[in-house]
């Protein structure tokens, strides 16, 4: 009986080695066993391995300059009517996103559903803004430079993928993707092109006092652009690296 048990163990080990040799993963991929009872922890390690290489660029994925993260524009609207405050932030650049770490993973390989939790210690952002309307009883029309410092950023990203077969390999494509995020501490402000130091100081005081409320109003616009960026990145990744290189079924 012991000989038979040893035979099964040896066979399982050989199958594992054969699978690993058949699907030689790129250096930025950490492979996981589908049968691993700690699969989610393995996927977390794999995700952090990818992030670590992502910081330095991954030429194979055509990822070279990872920062700044760029967003074309973000919209903010406060109040309604002709005096409602409106602002557009253009050429947004964010630094520090690549210092993220993956803190948790939930997965269902049968339905191809995944949820990743992220933590980013600090993000620094800058942009150009144009605004119109009234804010804190002050005519706030104008434009200038925007800056922001975001501490303790936490995000969750959920996506559902589908399998597509090509050249006897399986590739994933994103069918649905959602996200949400929170920021522990916010500091932000503007440098107006208008030469009025009193109004600028009043606006900056309001912005910093109400940072979380302003972020809440900006969230839909930020999420819309980030979801497009993330879908593109994930599809590019899955389109170049077959499923079999991520997950070993044997």
Secondary structure, DSSP 8 states (H G I E B T S, - for coil): -HHHHHHHHHHHHHHHHHHHHHS---TT---EETT-TTHHHHHHHHHHHHHHHHHT-BGGGTB----SEEEEEEEEEES-STT-EEEEEEEEEEESGGG-EEEEEEEETTTTEEEEEEEEEEEEEEEEEEEESEETTEE--EEEEEEEEEEEEEEEEEEEEEEEEETTEEEEEEEEEEEEEEEEEEEEEEEESSS-HHHHHHHHHHHHHTHHHHHHHHHHHHHHHHHHHHHHHHHHHHHHS-HHHHEE--
